[in-house]
Amino acid sequence: MKKTLVLALLIISACSSQPKKSGDMYDLRKQTEAQLDLGNKQADRGSLETALILLDEAARLAIAADDSGLRIRTRLSHSNVLFSLGRTEEAAAGWNEALAEAERAKNAEWAAVCRVYIGRGRLMSADGKNAAESVRDEVQRAVGLIKSDRFSVAFAWTVLGLAEKELGRYANAEAAVRRSLEIHEKDLLFELAAYDWYMIASFRSLSGDYGGALRALENAVAFDRRTENSWGLASDWRALGDVHTKAGNNDAARAAYLRAVEIFRALGNETAAAQALSRLESH
């Protein structure tokens, strides 16, 4: 009797431990997507060290899921943060690893996306001006290949705008970034829309259109307030101070720099606050 009971319990236990037949399983991929989204949001808000930790975990989950697309996306985002932290060689290696993964998977679309990231890295390097024309041509080809991922299309347009800026073609630069802005506004990605306006302001400022630059930055402030993006707001106010300085509006520049200092300090970023304070004290 006891032997029969033990055998029955063993059978029940074995059955309960068997995987349930539920078709495709996506839990690991969902975890990766969530982790990737969190990491990207932290990066957008200037919390780079936190973003790096989150994206490290996202990359681990992507490897565990053996999902080629997720491996590419996590590697691209992770390398972006490394680049922002000044770890440029590691970033370049990561972008190239993502490209190699896309090529192994014979995924022309994601290979094109990877080349856009690599191109942006080249633009932001010391040799950016010399690379601008070839990067512009590469990104123009990539835009035609990226079909399914609107976020990547928008990113390609911003990189194209940066290339045009390096070539001194500020109207073309703004036109490119406005294509990105259209996507971000339509998809309700307001933090990214704020950054689009920030970029447009820089193009206008470089061309001497200070009034237009100030209007663009006011739009950036409005979007960053809407999403409570404090890092973006502090950066917007610092940029407003810079443009007011160029335009000779010293009182307005001081007020803008002070606002930036206050927000950076509220975030606990004393380094950025000190940089903004140094601009304030120069007036």
PyMOL commands that set and color helices and strands:
alter all, ss='L'
color gray80, all
select helices_A, chain A and resi 2-17+27-44+48-65+68-84+88-104+108-123+128-145+150-166+170-186+190-206+210-226+230-247+250-266+270-281
alter helices_A, ss='H'
color red, helices_A
deselect
rebuild
show_as cartoon
